[in-house]
Amino acid sequence: MSAADMVAPLREDLQPGIEGLEQSGRRLARHGKALARDAYEQTTETLQQAHERASHWVGARPWQSTAVAAATGAALALLLGRRH
């Protein structure tokens, strides 16, 4: 009796379990893709809303926006200057 002949019954016994694991893996992959797609869409929508609000705020307050940008730049320059 060859090794292939000895392994054949074992392979037949294990095949249904292997097929079940394969189906479970595919199902989990589809679910993961759906979750990732939903998260992407939600994040995109949230970022678009934030962009619209920021654009509206900047458009309504151009001088204040300039002051905030200048103050932020100055604060970053001071912080980065201290690190070196």
N, CA, C and O atoms as a Maestro MAE file, in Angstrom:
{
 s_m_m2io_version
 :::
 2.0.0
}

f_m_ct {
 s_m_title
 :::
 protein
 m_atom[336] {
  # First column is atom index #
  i_m_mmod_type
  r_m_x_coord
  r_m_y_coord
  r_m_z_coord
  i_m_residue_number
  s_m_chain_name
  s_m_pdb_residue_name
  s_m_pdb_atom_name
  i_m_atomic_number
  :::
  1 25 0.851 -1.182 0.000 1 A "MET " " N  " 7
  2 3 0.000 0.000 0.000 1 A "MET " " CA " 6
  3 2 0.893 1.240 0.000 1 A "MET " " C  " 6
  4 15 1.787 1.376 0.835 1 A "MET " " O  " 8
  5 25 0.636 2.138 -0.947 2 A "SER " " N  " 7
  6 3 1.456 3.342 -1.077 2 A "SER " " CA " 6
  7 2 0.981 4.409 -0.100 2 A "SER " " C  " 6
  8 15 -0.092 4.304 0.494 2 A "SER " " O  " 8
  9 25 1.796 5.422 0.048 3 A "ALA " " N  " 7
  10 3 1.449 6.528 0.940 3 A "ALA " " CA " 6
  11 2 0.209 7.250 0.427 3 A "ALA " " C  " 6
  12 15 -0.630 7.682 1.217 3 A "ALA " " O  " 8
  13 25 0.089 7.384 -0.892 4 A "ALA " " N  " 7
  14 3 -1.083 8.052 -1.464 4 A "ALA " " CA " 6
  15 2 -2.348 7.272 -1.142 4 A "ALA " " C  " 6
  16 15 -3.395 7.861 -0.872 4 A "ALA " " O  " 8
  17 25 -2.252 5.960 -1.170 5 A "ASP " " N  " 7
  18 3 -3.405 5.130 -0.845 5 A "ASP " " CA " 6
  19 2 -3.788 5.272 0.624 5 A "ASP " " C  " 6
  20 15 -4.966 5.181 0.970 5 A "ASP " " O  " 8
  21 25 -2.817 5.492 1.474 6 A "MET " " N  " 7
  22 3 -3.083 5.617 2.909 6 A "MET " " CA " 6
  23 2 -3.673 6.994 3.240 6 A "MET " " C  " 6
  24 15 -4.461 7.127 4.177 6 A "MET " " O  " 8
  25 25 -3.291 8.001 2.477 7 A "VAL " " N  " 7
  26 3 -3.733 9.369 2.743 7 A "VAL " " CA " 6
  27 2 -5.116 9.643 2.150 7 A "VAL " " C  " 6
  28 15 -5.839 10.510 2.640 7 A "VAL " " O  " 8
  29 25 -5.484 8.914 1.107 8 A "ALA " " N  " 7
  30 3 -6.748 9.171 0.417 8 A "ALA " " CA " 6
  31 2 -7.961 9.132 1.342 8 A "ALA " " C  " 6
  32 15 -8.786 10.042 1.274 8 A "ALA " " O  " 8
  33 25 -8.112 8.125 2.202 9 A "PRO " " N  " 7
  34 3 -9.282 8.126 3.095 9 A "PRO " " CA " 6
  35 2 -9.269 9.316 4.071 9 A "PRO " " C  " 6
  36 15 -10.317 9.880 4.385 9 A "PRO " " O  " 8
  37 25 -8.095 9.680 4.533 10 A "LEU " " N  " 7
  38 3 -7.989 10.825 5.438 10 A "LEU " " CA " 6
  39 2 -8.412 12.102 4.725 10 A "LEU " " C  " 6
  40 15 -9.127 12.930 5.289 10 A "LEU " " O  " 8
  41 25 -7.968 12.255 3.489 11 A "ARG " " N  " 7
  42 3 -8.347 13.421 2.693 11 A "ARG " " CA " 6
  43 2 -9.853 13.471 2.506 11 A "ARG " " C  " 6
  44 15 -10.448 14.543 2.612 11 A "ARG " " O  " 8
  45 25 -10.478 12.348 2.233 12 A "GLU " " N  " 7
  46 3 -11.928 12.294 2.051 12 A "GLU " " CA " 6
  47 2 -12.659 12.668 3.339 12 A "GLU " " C  " 6
  48 15 -13.695 13.331 3.298 12 A "GLU " " O  " 8
  49 25 -12.121 12.245 4.476 13 A "ASP " " N  " 7
  50 3 -12.735 12.585 5.762 13 A "ASP " " CA " 6
  51 2 -12.624 14.080 6.066 13 A "ASP " " C  " 6
  52 15 -13.541 14.677 6.632 13 A "ASP " " O  " 8
  53 25 -11.506 14.671 5.688 14 A "LEU " " N  " 7
  54 3 -11.258 16.078 6.020 14 A "LEU " " CA " 6
  55 2 -11.872 17.060 5.024 14 A "LEU " " C  " 6
  56 15 -12.063 18.229 5.359 14 A "LEU " " O  " 8
  57 25 -12.178 16.622 3.839 15 A "GLN " " N  " 7
  58 3 -12.655 17.513 2.779 15 A "GLN " " CA " 6
  59 2 -13.881 18.344 3.183 15 A "GLN " " C  " 6
  60 15 -13.880 19.550 2.938 15 A "GLN " " O  " 8
  61 25 -14.926 17.764 3.789 16 A "PRO " " N  " 7
  62 3 -16.079 18.598 4.177 16 A "PRO " " CA " 6
  63 2 -15.703 19.708 5.160 16 A "PRO " " C  " 6
  64 15 -16.219 20.821 5.070 16 A "PRO " " O  " 8
  65 25 -14.812 19.405 6.088 17 A "GLY " " N  " 7
  66 3 -14.371 20.423 7.046 17 A "GLY " " CA " 6
  67 2 -13.587 21.528 6.368 17 A "GLY " " C  " 6
  68 15 -13.736 22.703 6.704 17 A "GLY " " O  " 8
  69 25 -12.756 21.152 5.417 18 A "ILE " " N  " 7
  70 3 -11.973 22.141 4.671 18 A "ILE " " CA " 6
  71 2 -12.898 23.032 3.860 18 A "ILE " " C  " 6
  72 15 -12.713 24.249 3.822 18 A "ILE " " O  " 8
  73 25 -13.882 22.445 3.218 19 A "GLU " " N  " 7
  74 3 -14.832 23.231 2.429 19 A "GLU " " CA " 6
  75 2 -15.641 24.173 3.323 19 A "GLU " " C  " 6
  76 15 -15.922 25.309 2.939 19 A "GLU " " O  " 8
  77 25 -16.012 23.700 4.512 20 A "GLY " " N  " 7
  78 3 -16.729 24.562 5.456 20 A "GLY " " CA " 6
  79 2 -15.881 25.741 5.902 20 A "GLY " " C  " 6
  80 15 -16.377 26.862 6.010 20 A "GLY " " O  " 8
  81 25 -14.601 25.491 6.163 21 A "LEU " " N  " 7
  82 3 -13.698 26.581 6.550 21 A "LEU " " CA " 6
  83 2 -13.514 27.573 5.404 21 A "LEU " " C  " 6
  84 15 -13.433 28.782 5.623 21 A "LEU " " O  " 8
  85 25 -13.449 27.055 4.198 22 A "GLU " " N  " 7
  86 3 -13.315 27.931 3.037 22 A "GLU " " CA " 6
  87 2 -14.536 28.837 2.897 22 A "GLU " " C  " 6
  88 15 -14.397 30.033 2.638 22 A "GLU " " O  " 8
  89 25 -15.716 28.279 3.066 23 A "GLN " " N  " 7
  90 3 -16.947 29.071 2.980 23 A "GLN " " CA " 6
  91 2 -17.004 30.119 4.092 23 A "GLN " " C  " 6
  92 15 -17.402 31.262 3.869 23 A "GLN " " O  " 8
  93 25 -16.599 29.707 5.287 24 A "SER " " N  " 7
  94 3 -16.582 30.662 6.404 24 A "SER " " CA " 6
  95 2 -15.604 31.796 6.131 24 A "SER " " C  " 6
  96 15 -15.906 32.957 6.409 24 A "SER " " O  " 8
  97 25 -14.453 31.474 5.597 25 A "GLY " " N  " 7
  98 3 -13.455 32.495 5.271 25 A "GLY " " CA " 6
  99 2 -13.971 33.464 4.233 25 A "GLY " " C  " 6
  100 15 -13.770 34.672 4.353 25 A "GLY " " O  " 8
  101 25 -14.639 32.942 3.209 26 A "ARG " " N  " 7
  102 3 -15.184 33.827 2.180 26 A "ARG " " CA " 6
  103 2 -16.284 34.722 2.751 26 A "ARG " " C  " 6
  104 15 -16.369 35.903 2.415 26 A "ARG " " O  " 8
  105 25 -17.131 34.148 3.623 27 A "ARG " " N  " 7
  106 3 -18.208 34.926 4.242 27 A "ARG " " CA " 6
  107 2 -17.621 36.044 5.110 27 A "ARG " " C  " 6
  108 15 -18.098 37.178 5.077 27 A "ARG " " O  " 8
  109 25 -16.590 35.718 5.879 28 A "LEU " " N  " 7
  110 3 -15.947 36.731 6.719 28 A "LEU " " CA " 6
  111 2 -15.283 37.808 5.865 28 A "LEU " " C  " 6
  112 15 -15.305 38.983 6.228 28 A "LEU " " O  " 8
  113 25 -14.700 37.425 4.750 29 A "ALA " " N  " 7
  114 3 -14.066 38.406 3.864 29 A "ALA " " CA " 6
  115 2 -15.111 39.354 3.287 29 A "ALA " " C  " 6
  116 15 -14.884 40.563 3.227 29 A "ALA " " O  " 8
  117 25 -16.259 38.817 2.861 30 A "ARG " " N  " 7
  118 3 -17.320 39.683 2.333 30 A "ARG " " CA " 6
  119 2 -17.816 40.640 3.404 30 A "ARG " " C  " 6
  120 15 -18.048 41.818 3.134 30 A "ARG " " O  " 8
  121 25 -17.978 40.130 4.624 31 A "HIS " " N  " 7
  122 3 -18.448 40.972 5.727 31 A "HIS " " CA " 6
  123 2 -17.422 42.065 6.029 31 A "HIS " " C  " 6
  124 15 -17.788 43.219 6.252 31 A "HIS " " O  " 8
  125 25 -16.149 41.701 6.036 32 A "GLY " " N  " 7
  126 3 -15.094 42.688 6.289 32 A "GLY " " CA " 6
  127 2 -15.062 43.762 5.219 32 A "GLY " " C  " 6
  128 15 -14.880 44.941 5.524 32 A "GLY " " O  " 8
  129 25 -15.239 43.361 3.960 33 A "LYS " " N  " 7
  130 3 -15.271 44.340 2.874 33 A "LYS " " CA " 6
  131 2 -16.459 45.280 3.024 33 A "LYS " " C  " 6
  132 15 -16.336 46.483 2.792 33 A "LYS " " O  " 8
  133 25 -17.606 44.736 3.410 34 A "ALA " " N  " 7
  134 3 -18.802 45.573 3.589 34 A "ALA " " CA " 6
  135 2 -18.580 46.570 4.729 34 A "ALA " " C  " 6
  136 15 -18.952 47.737 4.612 34 A "ALA " " O  " 8
  137 25 -17.978 46.114 5.825 35 A "LEU " " N  " 7
  138 3 -17.696 47.019 6.939 35 A "LEU " " CA " 6
  139 2 -16.719 48.112 6.529 35 A "LEU " " C  " 6
  140 15 -16.895 49.275 6.893 35 A "LEU " " O  " 8
  141 25 -15.699 47.743 5.780 36 A "ALA " " N  " 7
  142 3 -14.716 48.731 5.331 36 A "ALA " " CA " 6
  143 2 -15.363 49.744 4.390 36 A "ALA " " C  " 6
  144 15 -15.078 50.939 4.470 36 A "ALA " " O  " 8
  145 25 -16.224 49.273 3.506 37 A "ARG " " N  " 7
  146 3 -16.920 50.171 2.569 37 A "ARG " " CA " 6
  147 2 -17.815 51.147 3.339 37 A "ARG " " C  " 6
  148 15 -17.844 52.339 3.031 37 A "ARG " " O  " 8
  149 25 -18.540 50.643 4.335 38 A "ASP " " N  " 7
  150 3 -19.406 51.503 5.143 38 A "ASP " " CA " 6
  151 2 -18.587 52.545 5.911 38 A "ASP " " C  " 6
  152 15 -18.961 53.716 5.974 38 A "ASP " " O  " 8
  153 25 -17.470 52.108 6.491 39 A "ALA " " N  " 7
  154 3 -16.619 53.035 7.235 39 A "ALA " " CA " 6
  155 2 -16.048 54.102 6.304 39 A "ALA " " C  " 6
  156 15 -15.969 55.273 6.675 39 A "ALA " " O  " 8
  157 25 -15.653 53.704 5.104 40 A "TYR " " N  " 7
  158 3 -15.125 54.657 4.126 40 A "TYR " " CA " 6
  159 2 -16.189 55.685 3.760 40 A "TYR " " C  " 6
  160 15 -15.914 56.885 3.734 40 A "TYR " " O  " 8
  161 25 -17.388 55.224 3.482 41 A "GLU " " N  " 7
  162 3 -18.465 56.136 3.098 41 A "GLU " " CA " 6
  163 2 -18.814 57.090 4.228 41 A "GLU " " C  " 6
  164 15 -19.037 58.279 3.998 41 A "GLU " " O  " 8
  165 25 -18.861 56.571 5.450 42 A "GLN " " N  " 7
  166 3 -19.183 57.420 6.596 42 A "GLN " " CA " 6
  167 2 -18.073 58.459 6.829 42 A "GLN " " C  " 6
  168 15 -18.353 59.625 7.106 42 A "GLN " " O  " 8
  169 25 -16.834 58.027 6.715 43 A "THR " " N  " 7
  170 3 -15.713 58.946 6.902 43 A "THR " " CA " 6
  171 2 -15.707 60.019 5.821 43 A "THR " " C  " 6
  172 15 -15.472 61.194 6.107 43 A "THR " " O  " 8
  173 25 -15.963 59.619 4.589 44 A "THR " " N  " 7
  174 3 -16.011 60.579 3.490 44 A "THR " " CA " 6
  175 2 -17.097 61.617 3.721 44 A "THR " " C  " 6
  176 15 -16.871 62.811 3.524 44 A "THR " " O  " 8
  177 25 -18.262 61.172 4.135 45 A "GLU " " N  " 7
  178 3 -19.369 62.097 4.398 45 A "GLU " " CA " 6
  179 2 -19.026 63.051 5.538 45 A "GLU " " C  " 6
  180 15 -19.286 64.251 5.443 45 A "GLU " " O  " 8
  181 25 -18.446 62.525 6.613 46 A "THR " " N  " 7
  182 3 -18.075 63.356 7.762 46 A "THR " " CA " 6
  183 2 -17.034 64.400 7.364 46 A "THR " " C  " 6
  184 15 -17.137 65.562 7.759 46 A "THR " " O  " 8
  185 25 -16.036 63.993 6.585 47 A "LEU " " N  " 7
  186 3 -15.000 64.933 6.152 47 A "LEU " " CA " 6
  187 2 -15.560 65.993 5.210 47 A "LEU " " C  " 6
  188 15 -15.148 67.151 5.267 47 A "LEU " " O  " 8
  189 25 -16.490 65.609 4.347 48 A "GLN " " N  " 7
  190 3 -17.114 66.593 3.462 48 A "GLN " " CA " 6
  191 2 -17.901 67.627 4.268 48 A "GLN " " C  " 6
  192 15 -17.857 68.821 3.969 48 A "GLN " " O  " 8
  193 25 -18.614 67.165 5.284 49 A "GLN " " N  " 7
  194 3 -19.371 68.089 6.132 49 A "GLN " " CA " 6
  195 2 -18.426 69.037 6.873 49 A "GLN " " C  " 6
  196 15 -18.689 70.235 6.968 49 A "GLN " " O  " 8
  197 25 -17.325 68.491 7.398 50 A "ALA " " N  " 7
  198 3 -16.352 69.326 8.109 50 A "ALA " " CA " 6
  199 2 -15.737 70.349 7.158 50 A "ALA " " C  " 6
  200 15 -15.535 71.505 7.529 50 A "ALA " " O  " 8
  201 25 -15.447 69.929 5.953 51 A "HIS " " N  " 7
  202 3 -14.889 70.847 4.948 51 A "HIS " " CA " 6
  203 2 -15.871 71.970 4.640 51 A "HIS " " C  " 6
  204 15 -15.489 73.138 4.568 51 A "HIS " " O  " 8
  205 25 -17.127 71.611 4.462 52 A "GLU " " N  " 7
  206 3 -18.147 72.629 4.171 52 A "GLU " " CA " 6
  207 2 -18.283 73.619 5.321 52 A "GLU " " C  " 6
  208 15 -18.381 74.824 5.094 52 A "GLU " " O  " 8
  209 25 -18.292 73.113 6.569 53 A "ARG " " N  " 7
  210 3 -18.403 74.012 7.726 53 A "ARG " " CA " 6
  211 2 -17.190 74.924 7.831 53 A "ARG " " C  " 6
  212 15 -17.322 76.117 8.102 53 A "ARG " " O  " 8
  213 25 -15.998 74.349 7.614 54 A "ALA " " N  " 7
  214 3 -14.777 75.158 7.697 54 A "ALA " " CA " 6
  215 2 -14.747 76.208 6.601 54 A "ALA " " C  " 6
  216 15 -14.370 77.354 6.847 54 A "ALA " " O  " 8
  217 25 -15.140 75.830 5.398 55 A "SER " " N  " 7
  218 3 -15.160 76.792 4.293 55 A "SER " " CA " 6
  219 2 -16.147 77.923 4.571 55 A "SER " " C  " 6
  220 15 -15.863 79.087 4.290 55 A "SER " " O  " 8
  221 25 -17.288 77.577 5.115 56 A "HIS " " N  " 7
  222 3 -18.285 78.597 5.450 56 A "HIS " " CA " 6
  223 2 -17.745 79.533 6.537 56 A "HIS " " C  " 6
  224 15 -17.897 80.751 6.442 56 A "HIS " " O  " 8
  225 25 -17.120 78.965 7.558 57 A "TRP " " N  " 7
  226 3 -16.584 79.773 8.659 57 A "TRP " " CA " 6
  227 2 -15.504 80.719 8.146 57 A "TRP " " C  " 6
  228 15 -15.487 81.899 8.497 57 A "TRP " " O  " 8
  229 25 -14.605 80.199 7.316 58 A "VAL " " N  " 7
  230 3 -13.521 81.032 6.784 58 A "VAL " " CA " 6
  231 2 -14.086 82.126 5.878 58 A "VAL " " C  " 6
  232 15 -13.636 83.271 5.923 58 A "VAL " " O  " 8
  233 25 -15.078 81.765 5.053 59 A "GLY " " N  " 7
  234 3 -15.678 82.755 4.164 59 A "GLY " " CA " 6
  235 2 -16.400 83.860 4.915 59 A "GLY " " C  " 6
  236 15 -16.419 85.011 4.478 59 A "GLY " " O  " 8
  237 25 -16.994 83.504 6.051 60 A "ALA " " N  " 7
  238 3 -17.736 84.491 6.835 60 A "ALA " " CA " 6
  239 2 -16.812 85.356 7.693 60 A "ALA " " C  " 6
  240 15 -17.198 86.455 8.091 60 A "ALA " " O  " 8
  241 25 -15.603 84.882 7.983 61 A "ARG " " N  " 7
  242 3 -14.682 85.592 8.869 61 A "ARG " " CA " 6
  243 2 -13.261 85.608 8.280 61 A "ARG " " C  " 6
  244 15 -12.366 84.983 8.848 61 A "ARG " " O  " 8
  245 25 -13.037 86.285 7.190 62 A "PRO " " N  " 7
  246 3 -11.713 86.207 6.548 62 A "PRO " " CA " 6
  247 2 -10.575 86.753 7.410 62 A "PRO " " C  " 6
  248 15 -9.495 86.163 7.442 62 A "PRO " " O  " 8
  249 25 -10.796 87.866 8.107 63 A "TRP " " N  " 7
  250 3 -9.717 88.430 8.930 63 A "TRP " " CA " 6
  251 2 -9.441 87.567 10.152 63 A "TRP " " C  " 6
  252 15 -8.288 87.367 10.535 63 A "TRP " " O  " 8
  253 25 -10.486 87.070 10.751 64 A "GLN " " N  " 7
  254 3 -10.302 86.191 11.909 64 A "GLN " " CA " 6
  255 2 -9.596 84.900 11.483 64 A "GLN " " C  " 6
  256 15 -8.759 84.372 12.215 64 A "GLN " " O  " 8
  257 25 -9.936 84.403 10.306 65 A "SER " " N  " 7
  258 3 -9.290 83.197 9.789 65 A "SER " " CA " 6
  259 2 -7.802 83.427 9.565 65 A "SER " " C  " 6
  260 15 -6.973 82.568 9.867 65 A "SER " " O  " 8
  261 25 -7.478 84.600 9.032 66 A "THR " " N  " 7
  262 3 -6.072 84.946 8.812 66 A "THR " " CA " 6
  263 2 -5.330 85.033 10.134 66 A "THR " " C  " 6
  264 15 -4.196 84.565 10.240 66 A "THR " " O  " 8
  265 25 -5.953 85.626 11.143 67 A "ALA " " N  " 7
  266 3 -5.326 85.742 12.463 67 A "ALA " " CA " 6
  267 2 -5.109 84.370 13.093 67 A "ALA " " C  " 6
  268 15 -4.060 84.111 13.683 67 A "ALA " " O  " 8
  269 25 -6.095 83.503 12.967 68 A "VAL " " N  " 7
  270 3 -5.960 82.147 13.528 68 A "VAL " " CA " 6
  271 2 -4.824 81.403 12.825 68 A "VAL " " C  " 6
  272 15 -4.024 80.731 13.475 68 A "VAL " " O  " 8
  273 25 -4.755 81.522 11.504 69 A "ALA " " N  " 7
  274 3 -3.690 80.855 10.756 69 A "ALA " " CA " 6
  275 2 -2.324 81.400 11.150 69 A "ALA " " C  " 6
  276 15 -1.374 80.632 11.304 69 A "ALA " " O  " 8
  277 25 -2.215 82.709 11.312 70 A "ALA " " N  " 7
  278 3 -0.939 83.321 11.703 70 A "ALA " " CA " 6
  279 2 -0.542 82.887 13.112 70 A "ALA " " C  " 6
  280 15 0.619 82.560 13.355 70 A "ALA " " O  " 8
  281 25 -1.495 82.884 14.035 71 A "ALA " " N  " 7
  282 3 -1.195 82.468 15.407 71 A "ALA " " CA " 6
  283 2 -0.779 81.003 15.452 71 A "ALA " " C  " 6
  284 15 0.136 80.636 16.190 71 A "ALA " " O  " 8
  285 25 -1.438 80.182 14.678 72 A "THR " " N  " 7
  286 3 -1.080 78.756 14.632 72 A "THR " " CA " 6
  287 2 0.325 78.577 14.067 72 A "THR " " C  " 6
  288 15 1.117 77.795 14.595 72 A "THR " " O  " 8
  289 25 0.629 79.296 13.004 73 A "GLY " " N  " 7
  290 3 1.970 79.225 12.426 73 A "GLY " " CA " 6
  291 2 3.039 79.698 13.400 73 A "GLY " " C  " 6
  292 15 4.107 79.094 13.497 73 A "GLY " " O  " 8
  293 25 2.756 80.774 14.119 74 A "ALA " " N  " 7
  294 3 3.723 81.290 15.099 74 A "ALA " " CA " 6
  295 2 3.932 80.286 16.231 74 A "ALA " " C  " 6
  296 15 5.063 80.056 16.659 74 A "ALA " " O  " 8
  297 25 2.844 79.690 16.714 75 A "ALA " " N  " 7
  298 3 2.963 78.708 17.794 75 A "ALA " " CA " 6
  299 2 3.773 77.494 17.335 75 A "ALA " " C  " 6
  300 15 4.620 76.994 18.076 75 A "ALA " " O  " 8
  301 25 3.515 77.027 16.126 76 A "LEU " " N  " 7
  302 3 4.288 75.889 15.605 76 A "LEU " " CA " 6
  303 2 5.757 76.253 15.432 76 A "LEU " " C  " 6
  304 15 6.633 75.438 15.723 76 A "LEU " " O  " 8
  305 25 6.036 77.460 14.963 77 A "ALA " " N  " 7
  306 3 7.423 77.895 14.793 77 A "ALA " " CA " 6
  307 2 8.147 77.922 16.134 77 A "ALA " " C  " 6
  308 15 9.299 77.500 16.231 77 A "ALA " " O  " 8
  309 25 7.462 78.423 17.176 78 A "LEU " " N  " 7
  310 3 8.085 78.458 18.499 78 A "LEU " " CA " 6
  311 2 8.335 77.049 19.026 78 A "LEU " " C  " 6
  312 15 9.405 76.759 19.563 78 A "LEU " " O  " 8
  313 25 7.345 76.180 18.871 79 A "LEU " " N  " 7
  314 3 7.509 74.804 19.365 79 A "LEU " " CA " 6
  315 2 8.594 74.052 18.630 79 A "LEU " " C  " 6
  316 15 9.398 73.349 19.242 79 A "LEU " " O  " 8
  317 25 8.618 74.198 17.319 80 A "LEU " " N  " 7
  318 3 9.646 73.514 16.529 80 A "LEU " " CA " 6
  319 2 11.009 74.116 16.762 80 A "LEU " " C  " 6
  320 15 12.014 73.407 16.723 80 A "LEU " " O  " 8
  321 25 11.066 75.437 17.008 81 A "GLY " " N  " 7
  322 3 12.340 76.101 17.272 81 A "GLY " " CA " 6
  323 2 12.960 75.640 18.578 81 A "GLY " " C  " 6
  324 15 14.185 75.609 18.696 81 A "GLY " " O  " 8
  325 25 12.154 75.283 19.551 82 A "ARG " " N  " 7
  326 3 12.644 74.827 20.855 82 A "ARG " " CA " 6
  327 2 13.199 73.409 20.799 82 A "ARG " " C  " 6
  328 15 14.022 73.033 21.634 82 A "ARG " " O  " 8
  329 25 12.770 72.640 19.851 83 A "ARG " " N  " 7
  330 3 13.189 71.240 19.758 83 A "ARG " " CA " 6
  331 2 14.630 71.107 19.271 83 A "ARG " " C  " 6
  332 15 15.293 70.111 19.561 83 A "ARG " " O  " 8
  333 25 15.108 72.090 18.543 84 A "HIS " " N  " 7
  334 3 16.452 71.966 17.950 84 A "HIS " " CA " 6
  335 2 17.430 72.635 18.818 84 A "HIS " " C  " 6
  336 15 18.621 72.651 18.509 84 A "HIS " " O  " 8
  :::
 }
 m_bond[335] {
  # First column is bond index #
  i_m_from
  i_m_to
  i_m_order
  :::
  1 1 2 1
  2 2 3 1
  3 3 4 2
  4 3 5 1
  5 5 6 1
  6 6 7 1
  7 7 8 2
  8 7 9 1
  9 9 10 1
  10 10 11 1
  11 11 12 2
  12 11 13 1
  13 13 14 1
  14 14 15 1
  15 15 16 2
  16 15 17 1
  17 17 18 1
  18 18 19 1
  19 19 20 2
  20 19 21 1
  21 21 22 1
  22 22 23 1
  23 23 24 2
  24 23 25 1
  25 25 26 1
  26 26 27 1
  27 27 28 2
  28 27 29 1
  29 29 30 1
  30 30 31 1
  31 31 32 2
  32 31 33 1
  33 33 34 1
  34 34 35 1
  35 35 36 2
  36 35 37 1
  37 37 38 1
  38 38 39 1
  39 39 40 2
  40 39 41 1
  41 41 42 1
  42 42 43 1
  43 43 44 2
  44 43 45 1
  45 45 46 1
  46 46 47 1
  47 47 48 2
  48 47 49 1
  49 49 50 1
  50 50 51 1
  51 51 52 2
  52 51 53 1
  53 53 54 1
  54 54 55 1
  55 55 56 2
  56 55 57 1
  57 57 58 1
  58 58 59 1
  59 59 60 2
  60 59 61 1
  61 61 62 1
  62 62 63 1
  63 63 64 2
  64 63 65 1
  65 65 66 1
  66 66 67 1
  67 67 68 2
  68 67 69 1
  69 69 70 1
  70 70 71 1
  71 71 72 2
  72 71 73 1
  73 73 74 1
  74 74 75 1
  75 75 76 2
  76 75 77 1
  77 77 78 1
  78 78 79 1
  79 79 80 2
  80 79 81 1
  81 81 82 1
  82 82 83 1
  83 83 84 2
  84 83 85 1
  85 85 86 1
  86 86 87 1
  87 87 88 2
  88 87 89 1
  89 89 90 1
  90 90 91 1
  91 91 92 2
  92 91 93 1
  93 93 94 1
  94 94 95 1
  95 95 96 2
  96 95 97 1
  97 97 98 1
  98 98 99 1
  99 99 100 2
  100 99 101 1
  101 101 102 1
  102 102 103 1
  103 103 104 2
  104 103 105 1
  105 105 106 1
  106 106 107 1
  107 107 108 2
  108 107 109 1
  109 109 110 1
  110 110 111 1
  111 111 112 2
  112 111 113 1
  113 113 114 1
  114 114 115 1
  115 115 116 2
  116 115 117 1
  117 117 118 1
  118 118 119 1
  119 119 120 2
  120 119 121 1
  121 121 122 1
  122 122 123 1
  123 123 124 2
  124 123 125 1
  125 125 126 1
  126 126 127 1
  127 127 128 2
  128 127 129 1
  129 129 130 1
  130 130 131 1
  131 131 132 2
  132 131 133 1
  133 133 134 1
  134 134 135 1
  135 135 136 2
  136 135 137 1
  137 137 138 1
  138 138 139 1
  139 139 140 2
  140 139 141 1
  141 141 142 1
  142 142 143 1
  143 143 144 2
  144 143 145 1
  145 145 146 1
  146 146 147 1
  147 147 148 2
  148 147 149 1
  149 149 150 1
  150 150 151 1
  151 151 152 2
  152 151 153 1
  153 153 154 1
  154 154 155 1
  155 155 156 2
  156 155 157 1
  157 157 158 1
  158 158 159 1
  159 159 160 2
  160 159 161 1
  161 161 162 1
  162 162 163 1
  163 163 164 2
  164 163 165 1
  165 165 166 1
  166 166 167 1
  167 167 168 2
  168 167 169 1
  169 169 170 1
  170 170 171 1
  171 171 172 2
  172 171 173 1
  173 173 174 1
  174 174 175 1
  175 175 176 2
  176 175 177 1
  177 177 178 1
  178 178 179 1
  179 179 180 2
  180 179 181 1
  181 181 182 1
  182 182 183 1
  183 183 184 2
  184 183 185 1
  185 185 186 1
  186 186 187 1
  187 187 188 2
  188 187 189 1
  189 189 190 1
  190 190 191 1
  191 191 192 2
  192 191 193 1
  193 193 194 1
  194 194 195 1
  195 195 196 2
  196 195 197 1
  197 197 198 1
  198 198 199 1
  199 199 200 2
  200 199 201 1
  201 201 202 1
  202 202 203 1
  203 203 204 2
  204 203 205 1
  205 205 206 1
  206 206 207 1
  207 207 208 2
  208 207 209 1
  209 209 210 1
  210 210 211 1
  211 211 212 2
  212 211 213 1
  213 213 214 1
  214 214 215 1
  215 215 216 2
  216 215 217 1
  217 217 218 1
  218 218 219 1
  219 219 220 2
  220 219 221 1
  221 221 222 1
  222 222 223 1
  223 223 224 2
  224 223 225 1
  225 225 226 1
  226 226 227 1
  227 227 228 2
  228 227 229 1
  229 229 230 1
  230 230 231 1
  231 231 232 2
  232 231 233 1
  233 233 234 1
  234 234 235 1
  235 235 236 2
  236 235 237 1
  237 237 238 1
  238 238 239 1
  239 239 240 2
  240 239 241 1
  241 241 242 1
  242 242 243 1
  243 243 244 2
  244 243 245 1
  245 245 246 1
  246 246 247 1
  247 247 248 2
  248 247 249 1
  249 249 250 1
  250 250 251 1
  251 251 252 2
  252 251 253 1
  253 253 254 1
  254 254 255 1
  255 255 256 2
  256 255 257 1
  257 257 258 1
  258 258 259 1
  259 259 260 2
  260 259 261 1
  261 261 262 1
  262 262 263 1
  263 263 264 2
  264 263 265 1
  265 265 266 1
  266 266 267 1
  267 267 268 2
  268 267 269 1
  269 269 270 1
  270 270 271 1
  271 271 272 2
  272 271 273 1
  273 273 274 1
  274 274 275 1
  275 275 276 2
  276 275 277 1
  277 277 278 1
  278 278 279 1
  279 279 280 2
  280 279 281 1
  281 281 282 1
  282 282 283 1
  283 283 284 2
  284 283 285 1
  285 285 286 1
  286 286 287 1
  287 287 288 2
  288 287 289 1
  289 289 290 1
  290 290 291 1
  291 291 292 2
  292 291 293 1
  293 293 294 1
  294 294 295 1
  295 295 296 2
  296 295 297 1
  297 297 298 1
  298 298 299 1
  299 299 300 2
  300 299 301 1
  301 301 302 1
  302 302 303 1
  303 303 304 2
  304 303 305 1
  305 305 306 1
  306 306 307 1
  307 307 308 2
  308 307 309 1
  309 309 310 1
  310 310 311 1
  311 311 312 2
  312 311 313 1
  313 313 314 1
  314 314 315 1
  315 315 316 2
  316 315 317 1
  317 317 318 1
  318 318 319 1
  319 319 320 2
  320 319 321 1
  321 321 322 1
  322 322 323 1
  323 323 324 2
  324 323 325 1
  325 325 326 1
  326 326 327 1
  327 327 328 2
  328 327 329 1
  329 329 330 1
  330 330 331 1
  331 331 332 2
  332 331 333 1
  333 333 334 1
  334 334 335 1
  335 335 336 2
  :::
 }
}
